[in-house]
Amino acid sequence: MNDRSLLSVREVTKLFAAGKSEVQALRGVSLDVCRGDFLALVGPSGSGKTTLLNLVGALDVPTGGTITLMGRELGALSRRERAELRLRSIGFVFQAYNLIPVLTARENVEFVLELQGMGAERQERAGEILTELGLGDLADRRANELSGGQQQRVAVARAVASRPQLVLADEPTANLDSENAEILMDLMRRLHDEHAMTFVFSTHDPRVVAHADRVVTLRDGRVVSDERRGEAGTDTQRRPT
């Protein structure tokens, strides 16, 4: 891994049991993610996008190959060490939001900071990030009282509040209308630019792809192309794999 490399995926395979047979979700995927990438994983349903995202987020382990994140090979870590890595270094934005409905927006963000051991300042940090994402006036409203777009922004606030090195977002705009999708992508782009976070999305959504600096296409569990762009939406390189 070079100085800019954050994540290295090498010949990764993943098998899932399906009754008496097996499904091969990933077939020898290799990929490097650099610090500061704003990267979209694209491809049809069943191509392996979400599986790969779960593996690099240490939510699952590969059947074969290696994944090295920030110099640590994930396969060599214990379950507890992977959980600690997720807590300290990775932010997750889930398609289903996964907020705690009876907690307020602020409390949902604070919860992760409390798990990380942050003291009384966590309330201030949570308030700051919610304000930055345009939710300051809704900080004390319960999650189940918010609209879908507002809930997704709270989910982003929770993911980035601790300034993780890597943010993983699984279909972040899937449940949003066009206006809220654009708002969300603009917010994440600004967080990337201002706080030097690395973002990796899995998506079917061309609105997400339009914002990406790099687009990696998967098909049938393999990387088939890797496009790096000079500016979001402008292709500068296309590398079939």
Backbone as a ProteinNet text record, in pm:
[ID]
protein_1_A
[PRIMARY]
MNDRSLLSVREVTKLFAAGKSEVQALRGVSLDVCRGDFLALVGPSGSGKTTLLNLVGALDVPTGGTITLMGRELGALSRRERAELRLRSIGFVFQAYNLIPVLTARENVEFVLELQGMGAERQERAGEILTELGLGDLADRRANELSGGQQQRVAVARAVASRPQLVLADEPTANLDSENAEILMDLMRRLHDEHAMTFVFSTHDPRVVAHADRVVTLRDGRVVSDERRGEAGTDTQRRPT
[TERTIARY]
84.3	0	87.7	55.4	133.4	79.4	141.2	105.7	-39.5	-95.7	-232.9	-334.5	-288.1	-379.6	-444	-574.9	-649.2	-696.1	-731.8	-791.5	-735.6	-700.1	-650.5	-728.6	-794.4	-869.5	-795.9	-763.6	-683.9	-747	-791.3	-843.9	-949	-1041.3	-1141.2	-1255.5	-1289.9	-1405.5	-1500.6	-1629.1	-1727.9	-1833.6	-1850.9	-1952.1	-2059.7	-2184.6	-2296.4	-2367.4	-2406.7	-2484.8	-2626	-2679.7	-2817.3	-2879.9	-2934.1	-2983.9	-2868.5	-2873.7	-2767	-2658.6	-2677.1	-2578.4	-2513.4	-2424.5	-2355.4	-2369.8	-2374.7	-2377.7	-2247	-2178.5	-2053	-2082.2	-2080.9	-2116	-2000.4	-1878.2	-1759.3	-1661.3	-1596.4	-1510.7	-1374.8	-1292.2	-1156	-1147.6	-1215.8	-1216.4	-1087.9	-1025.4	-910.1	-939	-906.8	-941.8	-859.2	-812	-746.3	-830.2	-849.8	-918.5	-819	-804.1	-708.8	-776.8	-698.5	-751.3	-807	-927.9	-990.6	-1074.9	-1084.8	-1172.1	-1318.2	-1394.7	-1540.5	-1592.4	-1611.6	-1616.9	-1754.5	-1806.4	-1933.5	-1909.2	-1960.3	-1964.4	-2098.6	-2096.4	-2220	-2226.1	-2346.8	-2368.4	-2509.2	-2554.3	-2691.7	-2709.4	-2833.8	-2861.2	-2793.2	-2732.1	-2661	-2518.1	-2469.7	-2332.4	-2227.2	-2269.2	-2174.2	-2142.2	-2213.2	-2180.9	-2194.2	-2311.9	-2335.5	-2248.6	-2227.3	-2137.7	-1998.9	-1946.6	-1813.7	-1811	-1915.5	-1922	-1920.4	-1995.6	-1997.6	-1862.4	-1791.3	-1660.1	-1557.6	-1553.2	-1454.1	-1490.4	-1618.2	-1659.9	-1645.1	-1584.1	-1559.5	-1689.1	-1799	-1924.8	-1933.5	-1847.3	-1843.5	-1699.1	-1670	-1534.1	-1536.5	-1433.9	-1432.9	-1407.7	-1447.5	-1416.9	-1271	-1221.1	-1082.5	-1029.5	-896.3	-834.8	-812.7	-761.9	-728.9	-785.6	-820.4	-864	-780.7	-709.5	-624.8	-677	-714.9	-770.5	-681.2	-627.4	-538.4	-423.7	-370	-253.5	-284.8	-412.1	-449.1	-527.1	-479.9	-550.8	-672.4	-789.9	-912.3	-926.8	-879.2	-890.9	-808.7	-708.1	-622.2	-674.9	-784	-838.7	-944.6	-954.4	-1061.1	-1192.9	-1302.4	-1433.1	-1437.3	-1379.6	-1378.2	-1294.2	-1180.2	-1094.3	-1163.2	-1237.9	-1311.9	-1420.7	-1487.6	-1591.4	-1531.4	-1414.4	-1348.2	-1305.7	-1258.5	-1219.8	-1341.1	-1452.4	-1575.4	-1616.9	-1608.6	-1653.2	-1566.1	-1435.8	-1340.9	-1310.5	-1318.1	-1261	-1354.7	-1475	-1565.2	-1701.6	-1757.2	-1894.6	-1983.4	-2101.9	-2194.7	-2322.2	-2365.7	-2495.8	-2574.7	-2680.3	-2756.5	-2879.3	-2920.7	-3037.9	-3162	-3172.7	-3291.6	-3274.8	-3170.9	-3143	-3092.2	-3164.6	-3124.2	-3110.5	-3196.4	-3200.7	-3282.7	-3259.8	-3340.4	-3461.5	-3582.2	-3697	-3740	-3718.2	-3765.7	-3664.4	-3545.1	-3445.2	-3457.4	-3417	-3415.5	-3301.3	-3303.7	-3194.5	-3060.4	-3057.1	-2932.3	-2888.8	-2983.4	-2949.8	-2899.7	-2955	-2905.4	-2759.5	-2723.2	-2583.9	-2496.1	-2545.5	-2469.6	-2441.1	-2533.2	-2520.1	-2388.4	-2354.4	-2229.3	-2109.4	-2116.8	-2006.4	-1987.4	-2097.4	-2087.2	-2019.2	-2054.4	-1989.5	-1839.2	-1799.8	-1657.7	-1586.6	-1661.3	-1600.3	-1594.1	-1661.8	-1660.2	-1742.5	-1694.6	-1760.3	-1870.3	-1883.5	-1994	-1994.2	-1878.5	-1870.7	-1945.8	-1989.6	-2058.7	-2188.6	-2257	-2380.5	-2352.2	-2243	-2205.6	-2165.6	-2087.8	-2045.4	-2166.5	-2260.7	-2379.7	-2459.3	-2474.4	-2546.3	-2478.4	-2345.5	-2270.8	-2290.2	-2279.2	-2289.7	-2433.1	-2532.1	-2670.9	-2697.8	-2642.3	-2656.7	-2588.9	-2470.8	-2396.7	-2477.1	-2559.1	-2639.2	-2781.6	-2802.4	-2931.2	-3041.3	-3003.3	-3102	-3099.7	-3037.1	-3025.2	-3159.4	-3258.9	-3390.9	-3468.4	-3419.1	-3489	-3413.2	-3309.5	-3221.9	-3295.7	-3399	-3470.1	-3600.4	-3614.8	-3732.8	-3697.5	-3790.5	-3765.2	-3750.5	-3670.1	-3643.6	-3770.8	-3866.8	-3989.7	-4085	-4046	-4124.4	-4064.4	-3957.4	-3888.3	-3927.5	-3916.3	-3939.8	-3825.4	-3845.6	-3741.6	-3611	-3619.2	-3498.3	-3428.3	-3506.2	-3447.3	-3382.2	-3447	-3388.8	-3256.8	-3251.4	-3127.7	-3016.1	-3048.3	-2946.6	-2899.3	-2990.3	-2948.9	-2855.1	-2886.1	-2800.7	-2660.6	-2654.3	-2524.1	-2452	-2525.7	-2465.8	-2406.3	-2479.3	-2429.8	-2303.1	-2300.6	-2186.6	-2060.6	-2074.6	-1956.5	-1920.1	-2000.1	-1979.1	-1841.2	-1786.7	-1655.7	-1540.6	-1572.8	-1471.9	-1397.3	-1470.2	-1403.9	-1321.2	-1224	-1142.1	-1218	-1312.7	-1385.2	-1534.3	-1614.7	-1760	-1813.3	-1893.2	-1953.2	-2103.3	-2158.2	-2300.7	-2364.3	-2461.8	-2527.9	-2659.5	-2664.9	-2783.4	-2842	-2762.9	-2808	-2926.1	-2951.7	-3061.5	-3181.3	-3179.4	-3281.7	-3422.8	-3438.4	-3571.6	-3604	-3525.1	-3541	-3589.3	-3666.9	-3704.4	-3584.8	-3599.1	-3485.5	-3428.9	-3517	-3469.3	-3388.1	-3440.2	-3368.5	-3242.7	-3244.5	-3123.9	-3012	-3045.1	-2945	-2893.7	-2983.9	-2943.1	-2844.8	-2878.9	-2793.9	-2656.1	-2651.1	-2522.4	-2439	-2500.9	-2428.2	-2368.9	-2445.6	-2397.5	-2277.1	-2286.2	-2175.5	-2052.8	-2076.9	-1964.1	-1893.8	-1972.5	-1912.9	-1835.8	-1890.3	-1818.7	-1687.7	-1690.1	-1568.6	-1465.3	-1508.7	-1416	-1360	-1444.7	-1403.5	-1329.2	-1358.1	-1300.5	-1213.4	-1185.2	-1094	-1135.1	-1266.1	-1315.4	-1318	-1302.1	-1312	-1451	-1522.2	-1657.4	-1659.6	-1725.9	-1751.9	-1901.3	-1968.4	-2111.5	-2135.6	-2238.1	-2292.9	-2424.4	-2447.9	-2565.2	-2608.7	-2740	-2795.6	-2828	-2813.5	-2871.5	-2777.9	-2817.8	-2731.8	-2705.2	-2792.6	-2769.8	-2647.9	-2624.7	-2504.1	-2382.1	-2394.5	-2282.2	-2236.4	-2329.9	-2295.6	-2207.4	-2214.2	-2134.2	-1997.4	-1978.3	-1858.4	-1735.8	-1620.9	-1492.6	-1438.5	-1494.1	-1445.6	-1562.7	-1574.8	-1684.5	-1626.3	-1654.1	-1609.4	-1732.3	-1730.9	-1845	-1818.9	-1915.8	-1910.5	-2017.3	-1983.4	-2080.6	-2047.8	-2145.9	-2129	-2012.9	-2000.4	-1899.2	-1758.2	-1743	-1609.7	-1608.3	-1491.9	-1474.1	-1451.6	-1536.3	-1524.1	-1474.9	-1484	-1424.2	-1402.1	-1308.4	-1271.2	-1240.3	-1332.4	-1318.4	-1285.4	-1175.2	-1140.9	-1163.6	-1226	-1269.1	-1192.8	-1161.3	-1094.2	-1186.3	-1312.9	-1416.9	-1536.9	-1623.3	-1740.7	-1817.6	-1838	-1914.6	-1830.7	-1698.1	-1612.2	-1511	-1522.6	-1432.4	-1294.3	-1189.6	-1052.6	-978.9	-1031.3	-963.5	-1064.5	-1058.7	-1142.6	-1051.4	-1050.9	-960.9	-1043.2	-1067.7	-1133.3	-1046.3	-1110.7	-1036.8	-1062.7
-119.6	0	124.4	221	343.8	440.4	559.1	654.8	700.8	702.3	749.9	637.2	514.2	401.7	384.8	373.7	350.8	206.2	150.3	17.2	-60.5	-184.9	-272.4	-403.6	-435.1	-559.8	-644.9	-769.5	-854	-991.6	-1017.8	-1148.3	-1201.4	-1115.8	-1152	-1230.7	-1341	-1421	-1429.1	-1451.6	-1470	-1567.5	-1676.1	-1777	-1769.9	-1786.6	-1795.3	-1928.4	-1990.8	-2113.7	-2079.6	-2159	-2142.8	-2281.2	-2323.5	-2459.6	-2557.5	-2650.8	-2750.1	-2704	-2587.4	-2535.5	-2409.1	-2349.5	-2226.8	-2122.1	-1997.1	-1883.6	-1807.9	-1784.6	-1711.4	-1564.6	-1482.7	-1340.7	-1258.7	-1292.6	-1222.9	-1325.6	-1289.5	-1383.5	-1321.1	-1309.5	-1259.9	-1110.4	-1034.1	-888.6	-828.7	-741.8	-663.9	-516.1	-435.1	-293.3	-218.4	-99.3	-10.2	115.8	160.4	285.8	380.4	499	597.3	691.4	748.5	849.6	965.3	1006.3	1116.1	1075.9	945.9	902.8	933.4	962.8	977.4	881.3	756.3	643.1	578.3	549.2	478.9	339	237.9	100.6	82	49.6	36.2	-100.6	-135.2	-263.3	-310.7	-408.1	-457.9	-530.9	-553.9	-631.8	-768.3	-811.5	-938.1	-930.4	-809.5	-795.9	-805.6	-788.4	-801.2	-671.7	-563.2	-431.9	-430.9	-470.4	-465.2	-566.1	-682.9	-781.6	-723.6	-656.7	-597.2	-487.7	-405.8	-299.9	-358.1	-465.2	-528.1	-586.4	-638.2	-696	-588.9	-480.6	-376.7	-300.7	-306.8	-246.3	-337.6	-455	-551.2	-601.2	-597.6	-655	-803.8	-849.9	-989.8	-1021.8	-1149.2	-1189.8	-1260.7	-1243.7	-1307.7	-1457.7	-1529.5	-1672.2	-1692	-1604.4	-1610.9	-1472.4	-1458.2	-1329.3	-1248.9	-1127.3	-1042.9	-902.5	-842	-703.2	-633.2	-528.2	-453.8	-311.2	-272	-139.7	-65.9	48.6	129.2	45.6	-41.1	-121.2	-246	-275.6	-392.8	-490.7	-613.7	-715.9	-762.2	-743.1	-769.6	-916.6	-1005.2	-1148.1	-1193.2	-1114	-1150	-1096	-1019.2	-958.4	-1048.1	-1042.1	-1112.6	-1039.7	-1103.9	-1039	-909.6	-913.2	-793.8	-683	-719.8	-618.7	-558.2	-638.4	-583.9	-488.4	-524.5	-435.8	-303.3	-307.2	-184.3	-99.7	-163.9	-91.6	-23.1	-94	-33.4	87.5	73.8	180.3	304.6	285.4	397.7	460.8	382.6	430.6	430.3	370.8	356.8	413.5	494.9	542.1	471.7	431.4	358	438.5	444.4	501.8	390.1	343.9	229.9	276.3	193.3	225.3	242.3	162.7	165.7	261.4	345.4	448.1	387.2	285.9	219.4	315.1	416.6	504.4	437.6	480.6	432.8	525.1	475.2	563.7	645.7	594.2	666.9	769.2	771.5	871.3	991.2	1106.6	1226.5	1218.6	1310.1	1317	1334	1424.6	1448	1321.8	1253.9	1134.8	1021.5	1010.8	909.2	934.1	1059.1	1091.9	1073.9	1118.6	1106.2	961.5	872.7	732.7	672.6	696.9	644.3	709.4	840.1	909.6	858.4	824.6	768.3	632	550.3	420.2	435	543.5	568.7	626.4	652.8	701.2	851	924.3	1069.6	1112.9	1212.7	1261	1361.1	1457.6	1552.9	1634.1	1644.9	1726	1661.9	1535.3	1469.7	1540.3	1602.6	1673.5	1792.7	1863.4	1977.2	1930.8	1822	1770.8	1728.3	1659	1614.4	1733.8	1836.5	1955.6	2025.2	2029.5	2096.3	2027.2	1893.5	1823.2	1826.9	1821.4	1832.3	1970.9	2073.9	2209	2219.6	2159.2	2160.9	2095	1995.1	1924.6	1980.7	2100.1	2167.1	2112.4	2047	1984.5	2042.1	2155.7	2214	2236	2279.2	2306.6	2179.4	2064.2	1936.9	1843.6	1894.9	1809.9	1738.4	1800.4	1741.8	1673.3	1648.4	1575.9	1427.5	1340.6	1197.6	1154.2	1050.2	1003.7	964.7	904.2	860.5	975.5	1097.3	1216	1292.7	1240.1	1306.5	1245	1324.5	1273.2	1180.5	1108.1	1018.5	1090.7	1206.9	1283.1	1331.2	1373.4	1418.4	1302.1	1186.2	1069.4	1029.3	1038.3	1001.2	1098.6	1226	1322.9	1297.8	1256.5	1218.9	1098.4	1002.4	885.7	927	1024.5	1075.1	1145.3	1226	1294.3	1193.8	1088.3	983.5	919	895.9	828.6	913.2	1046.7	1131.8	1210.4	1199.9	1284.1	1267.6	1147.2	1122	1143.2	1195.8	1219.6	1090.1	984.4	858.4	874.4	787.6	793.6	743.5	651	589.5	591.5	637.4	634.1	543.4	444.2	349.8	373.7	390.2	420.9	322.6	246.6	145.6	201.5	227.7	282.8	400.2	505	610.8	692	691	772.1	688.3	559.3	468.4	507	562.9	595.4	744.7	818.7	964.2	1010.5	1119.4	1180.6	1257.5	1308.9	1371.6	1490.2	1573.3	1691.3	1651.5	1557.8	1516.5	1438.4	1364.3	1293	1390.9	1497.7	1598.3	1669.7	1700.4	1765	1675.1	1546.6	1453	1440.4	1425.8	1410	1537.4	1654.1	1779.8	1788.1	1742.9	1743.8	1651.6	1531.4	1436.8	1484.1	1548.3	1602.7	1712	1794.6	1902.1	1844.6	1741.6	1677.2	1617.2	1557.8	1502.8	1612.1	1722.9	1829.9	1900.7	1922.4	2001.6	1919.5	1789.9	1709.2	1594.6	1591.8	1493.7	1350.1	1325.1	1188.9	1114.6	983.9	897.7	834.2	845.4	791.1	680.7	570.2	463.1	432.6	442.2	417.9	291.1	214.8	117.2	175.9	172.4	244.6	195.1	209.3	197.5	336.2	437.7	569.3	656.7	697.1	784.6	919.2	961.4	1087.1	1076.2	959.3	936.9	930.1	856	839.8	975.6	1065.9	1197.6	1276.9	1248.7	1320	1255.3	1133.6	1057.4	1102.9	1093.8	1118.7	991.7	877.6	749.6	653	575.2	481.1	343	247.6	109.1	24.3	-44.6	-124.7	-271.6	-335.9	-479.4	-549	-669.7	-753.5	-899	-972.2	-1113.5	-1136.5	-1046.2	-1065.1	-1027.6	-956.4	-915.9	-766.1	-703.6	-565.3	-566.6	-494.2	-493	-359.3	-252.1	-125.6	-37.5	54.7	146.2	280.8	376.7	508.4	612.1	682.1	792.8	922.6	1020.5	1143.1	1262.3	1356.4	1478.3	1564	1574.3	1641.6	1550.1	1562.7	1477	1482.9	1364.9	1357.2	1367.9	1388.8	1403.7	1290.9	1201.1	1086.6	1130.8	1086.2	1111.2	983.1	869.4	743.4	631.2	538.4	419.4	298.9	218.5	102.1	-25.5	-99.2	-228	-319.9	-411.1	-504.3	-646.7
0	0	0	-87.2	-88.7	15.9	23.6	128.6	118.2	-2.6	-20.3	-10.6	-7.9	-8	129.3	129.7	252.7	262.5	146.8	142.8	24.9	50.7	-54.8	-51.8	-162.5	-177.2	-280.3	-243.3	-331.6	-350.1	-474	-514.8	-417	-380.5	-280.2	-344.6	-279.8	-317.8	-198.8	-229.2	-123.2	-170.6	-92.4	-119.1	-12.3	-52.9	39.5	17.1	126	115.3	71.4	-20.9	-68.9	-74.8	38.9	48.3	43	-51.2	-65.6	-162.3	-221.1	-315.9	-260.6	-339.3	-300.3	-409.1	-365.9	-458.8	-444.1	-553.9	-550.5	-578.7	-473	-486.1	-540	-503.5	-552.2	-607.1	-719.6	-791.4	-819	-717.2	-737	-756.9	-672	-683.8	-626.9	-703.9	-657.1	-679.2	-577.9	-582.9	-479.6	-515.8	-420.3	-406.8	-284	-256	-191.4	-249.7	-198.6	-100	-11.8	79.5	-2.2	31.2	-40.1	-159	-188.2	-298	-264.3	-367.7	-359.1	-464.1	-426	-517.9	-516.3	-635	-648	-703.4	-631.6	-681.3	-750.8	-878.6	-954.8	-1020.2	-1065.1	-1130.9	-1107.1	-1184.2	-1167.9	-1035.7	-997.4	-877.2	-888.9	-779.6	-780.6	-828.1	-857.2	-908.2	-797.4	-670.7	-560.3	-489.5	-521.8	-464.3	-311.4	-263.5	-119.5	-46.9	-106.9	-46.4	-27.3	-130	-119.6	-14.8	-10.1	89.7	231.2	253.3	385.3	423.4	325.1	353.8	389.5	313.3	342.6	469.6	510.6	636.1	755.3	735.4	843.1	907.1	830.3	876.7	844.5	754.2	713.6	676.3	655.7	619.7	485.1	403.6	272.1	283	179.3	170.1	131.8	46.4	4.1	-28.2	-38.9	-66.5	60.1	43.3	158.2	140.8	253.8	258.8	365.6	325.4	417.5	427.6	548.2	572.8	670.7	627.5	711	765.6	680.3	717.3	796.7	820.9	900.4	813.4	808.5	732.2	811.9	756.5	831.1	869.2	782.3	810.8	929.1	967.5	1080.4	1213	1208.3	1329.4	1392.3	1523.9	1593.7	1571.7	1608.3	1595.3	1675.9	1793.8	1878.6	1815.8	1757.2	1693.4	1571.4	1496.2	1381.9	1429.3	1538.3	1592.5	1637.6	1698	1742.8	1623.1	1518.6	1397.5	1335	1328.7	1275.7	1358.1	1488.5	1577.5	1564.3	1553.9	1559.1	1424.1	1317.1	1190.5	1072.3	1086.6	972.3	1008.8	919.9	934.6	834.2	877.6	791	768.7	642.9	608	541	608.5	560.2	482.5	387.4	305.8	392.1	497.9	584.3	702.6	699.4	800.9	932.1	987.5	1111.7	1229	1233.9	1350.2	1460.7	1584.6	1697.1	1705.7	1673.9	1651.2	1772.9	1894.4	2013.2	2062.5	2002.2	2038.5	1946.4	1995.8	1912.7	1811.8	1716.4	1619.1	1690.2	1786.6	1860.8	1936	1999.6	2077.6	1988.5	1867.3	1774.3	1738.8	1717.8	1686.3	1810.3	1924.6	2049.7	2085.2	2052.7	2092.3	2044	1916.9	1862.6	1930.9	1955.3	2021.5	2163.6	2230.3	2364.9	2361.6	2263.5	2249.2	2227.7	2162.8	2136.9	2258.3	2364.9	2487.7	2501.7	2412.2	2423	2543.6	2614.8	2735.9	2707.4	2797.7	2790.1	2661.4	2597.4	2475.4	2359.1	2376.4	2265.4	2228.6	2325.3	2294.3	2203.8	2234.2	2150.3	2011	2002.6	1872.5	1789.7	1853.5	1781.9	1730.4	1813.8	1772	1656.6	1659.2	1552.7	1418.4	1417.3	1289.5	1236.9	1326.2	1280.9	1220.9	1282.9	1227.8	1092.2	1080.3	954	842.2	878.5	779.4	768.9	827.5	813.6	901.1	1011.7	1099.2	1240.2	1257.3	1391.2	1458.5	1382.6	1439.7	1472.6	1423.7	1444.5	1538.3	1601.5	1681.9	1794.2	1849	1962.3	1921.3	1793.4	1745.4	1731.4	1772.4	1762	1616.4	1597.2	1461.5	1388.2	1460.7	1393.6	1362.4	1398.2	1365	1247.2	1190.2	1079.8	946.7	840.2	705.5	664.8	553.7	505.8	476.2	409.6	379	503.5	603.3	729.9	804.3	804.4	870	804.3	671.1	603.8	637.5	652.1	692.5	836	924.6	1060.2	1053.4	966.3	949.8	903.1	813.3	768	883.4	959.9	1075	1173.2	1199	1288.3	1231.8	1101.1	1038.1	1040.9	1032.3	1016.4	1141.5	1247	1365.2	1426.3	1420.2	1481.5	1383.7	1263.9	1159.4	1123.3	1084	1048.1	921.8	904.3	783.9	660.7	682.9	571.9	602	505	515.9	405.3	445.1	351.7	347.2	228.3	213.5	115.7	165	83.2	30	-100.8	-166.8	-86.9	-60.7	30.2	-19.2	-150.5	-205.1	-246.7	-216.1	-269.6	-228.1	-108.5	-57.6	-65.4	-143.5	-147.9	-284.3	-284.4	-411.2	-467.3	-588.6	-657.2	-580.4	-526.2	-453.7	-331.4	-250.9	-130.5	-163.7	-273.9	-315.9	-349.6	-422.2	-456.5	-331.6	-239.2	-114	-38.9	-29.9	44.4	-20	-152.7	-219.4	-208.3	-218.1	-199.2	-58	41.5	180	196.9	142.6	157.8	80.2	-34.1	-109.1	-28.3	37.8	118.7	237.7	301.2	411.8	362.8	246.1	185.7	162.4	103.8	68.4	191.2	292.4	408.2	513.6	521.6	629.9	579.7	449.9	390.7	420.8	420.2	440.7	308.1	315.4	198.8	197.8	84.8	72.8	-32.8	0	-96.2	-91.2	-206.1	-217.2	-298.3	-262.3	-356.2	-404.8	-535.4	-586	-723.2	-747.8	-882.8	-938.4	-856.7	-883.4	-966.6	-1087	-1168.1	-1101.5	-1008	-937	-847.1	-788.7	-707.5	-797.4	-906.6	-1000.1	-1052.5	-1075.9	-1129.7	-1034.8	-905.7	-806.8	-782.4	-829.1	-794.2	-873	-807.3	-874.1	-937.9	-895	-944.5	-946.1	-1053	-1067.4	-1098	-1010.1	-1027.3	-1056.6	-1170.4	-1213	-1186.3	-1119.4	-1096.2	-1178.8	-1224.4	-1294	-1264.2	-1217.5	-1185.8	-1089.6	-992.5	-888.7	-926.9	-1039.2	-1084.6	-1115.3	-1099.2	-1142.8	-1293.9	-1366.6	-1512.7	-1565.2	-1485.1	-1526.1	-1404.9	-1419.7	-1311.6	-1375.9	-1359.4	-1421.6	-1315.6	-1332.7	-1243.9	-1318.9	-1252.9	-1317.8	-1262.7	-1350.5	-1305.7	-1220.9	-1261	-1185.6	-1186.7	-1086	-1078.6	-1209.1	-1269	-1392.8	-1518.7	-1508.4	-1625	-1627.6	-1725.6	-1733.2	-1780.6	-1707.9	-1751.7	-1782.2	-1731.9	-1752.8	-1743.1	-1832.5	-1822.8	-1832.7	-1725.7	-1722.7	-1708.3	-1819.2	-1804.7	-1720.6	-1648.1	-1562.4	-1608.1
[MASK]
+++++++++++++++++++++++++++++++++++++++++++++++++++++++++++++++++++++++++++++++++++++++++++++++++++++++++++++++++++++++++++++++++++++++++++++++++++++++++++++++++++++++++++++++++++++++++++++++++++++++++++++++++++++++++++++++++++++++++++++++++

